[in-house]
Amino acid sequence: MFDKHFIDRKGRRWDLDLTWFTVQQLKREIGLDIETLVPKQGDAKGASFQAFHDFITDGLRLFEALWLLLKPECDKQNITQEDFGSGFGGDTFEAAGMAFTQALIDFFPSPLRKALLRKVLEKGKAAMAIAGERLAKEMDKIDLESLVNTNLDEALKKSSGEQPGLPASPTPVPTA
């Protein structure tokens, strides 16, 4: 179970809560239908998992939703959207995504949907761990020296007017 709040880079605490009003507002103003993010009985082949994953990992969409949900609090504190956004970095997005997920779980009254959403979250975290491990292995395979030399050679050829892949033009020999 996660908290329904997160702390931004500026140390500000933001509490998330979904209500029927805010759910309608999300759909009307930014086109986010949370019903598509939550598994239903008979949900085939992880469709809702993919929709949830796509939303929660899309920083712009998540930020839009967070701004809309937290705008009333921002207005009370005279915080502009720019100032609100300046409090976000990668770790803030991760914490905000977890807080949004918990708010989403708490919003739905059905124990089945809550359980399914928790399962989506578990699978999502497991998938991210697997992807991270694989990416780390692939990064270990990269021959950095060769990559740098190739890119540097290409850049030097371009800066000297040579076309990549063509032999260098002969250097004129100075005459005395």
Phi, psi and omega in degrees: 000137182250165174280155176264025177224163175215161179249130180273180183298337181268006178081012180274137179266133180237123180258127181257140176211130176261135175232170177300323179297311182291328177296316177295321179297316177302317181291315183290316189269328180233005176073021180265111178261104185294341176301330180283346182269348188248128180299145175241161178300132181086007178300117187269138169051036171070027181302316181288327176300315181295316179297316179296312180301314181300318180291309189291338179262359177266098185306320181294313180296317179297316179299317178303314181295316180297317180300314180298317180291325186258000181302318178302320178291320178298318179300319179298326183262007182056043178259122179282167177297323179296315179294320177301312181295329180290349177272006184251138171218186182303315180292328177294318179298319179297313180295320179294322177296319177294320179295318178297318180299315179294321177298322178294315178300313182292335183293320186277130182283336185288122177301325179296313181294323177298314181296318179295320179293322176298322178294319176301316180297315178300314180295321179297316178296319179296318179296319179296321179295317179296315180297320178298316179297316181295317179298318178299318178296318180294322179296324179296335182281345185288129176271095186298320181299315180295318180297314180296314181299316179298312181293322179293317178301316180296317180296318179295321178297317180295319183290337179267002178091357179282150175268133180305138176091346179260151179293151179295144178285148182297145178278131180295143180268125180295141178255147183272000000 
